[in-house]
């Protein structure tokens, strides 16, 4: 019998998706690979072996209907983790349970419920239409012949390609090809999708459209659990309910992206003022209410953009802003400076891993 997972009761602070059953459970997962050595070194020391640790004691529970992101630099372990989930790589240690099935003992069952989206446009048959591409993969997935046509029609409608179903894939835009790749993955009606940088080849407008499609249609309407590997800020911050940050195979942090921003980011705020030389700034800096302001630029209308650190959270920032205004500082705009994805990852690495880099 397949291994089953009991529902987990998460902290109140976690998203609504976490209050459902666990779809993917990774416990103490570790994986290493043998490093290929130069021929001469192999001749000199034939019995020596070198290994590269790709994953090291990774633990994460992903809940049904959740949009979960894995972040990290190249070589952080995201690809190895995805290959393990897709039953392409066997773990050295630990357990991986997908929808109640262990990836090592029930691989065929895992492949029925989980599908990776291969974000390689070249894997499409460019001389076939969208409908013909999907019919081909429906047969390869083993759908009964009597169900192929109806399932292809359904998927074309889901991904919004039904008006162009007879158009050759080679004439599609990059955005349409990405939708066709996702449609191909949806043919066997998976409950879990693996997405590896799905918008990397798209222009900003197409990428935004695809992100909205993934969130609203695939995750919310179809109820798919989506696991996303990304380097893109918009994907991490706009799509994901939670993210996990990996570095050198280790899981360093996990949680909602905005909360990780607050935890690992310093409280910096950007304000626009015409009175950048007002003595109130120096007064509050001497009292340690704010940091020393830094001028970031001046626009054509004379408004100065200043960045200032205000530790202590939103309440402290609101009190500091009130004091500035009461003392006569003119403020046209006041907003928190958000960390970029790269800055967030680097700060997590610096604090949790002592600044070690690959």
Secondary structure, 3 states (H helix, E strand, C coil): CCCCCCCCCCCCCCCHHHHCCEEEEEEEEEEEEECCCCHHHHHHCCCCCCEEEEEEEEEEEEECCCEEEEECCCCCCHHHHHHHHCCCCCCCEEEEEECCEECCCCHHHHHHHEEEECCCHHHCCCCCEHHHHHHHHHHHCCCCHHHHHHHHHHHHHHCCCHHHCCCEHHHCCHHHHHHHHHHHHHCCCCCEEEEECCCCCCCHHHHHHHHHHHHHHHHHHCCCEEEEEECCHHHHHHHCCEEEEEECCEEEEEECHHHHHHHHCCCEEEEEECCCCCHHHHHHHHCCCCCCCEEEEECCCCCEEEEEECCCCHHHHHHHHHHHHHCCCCCCEEEECCCCHHHHHHHHHHHHCCCCCC
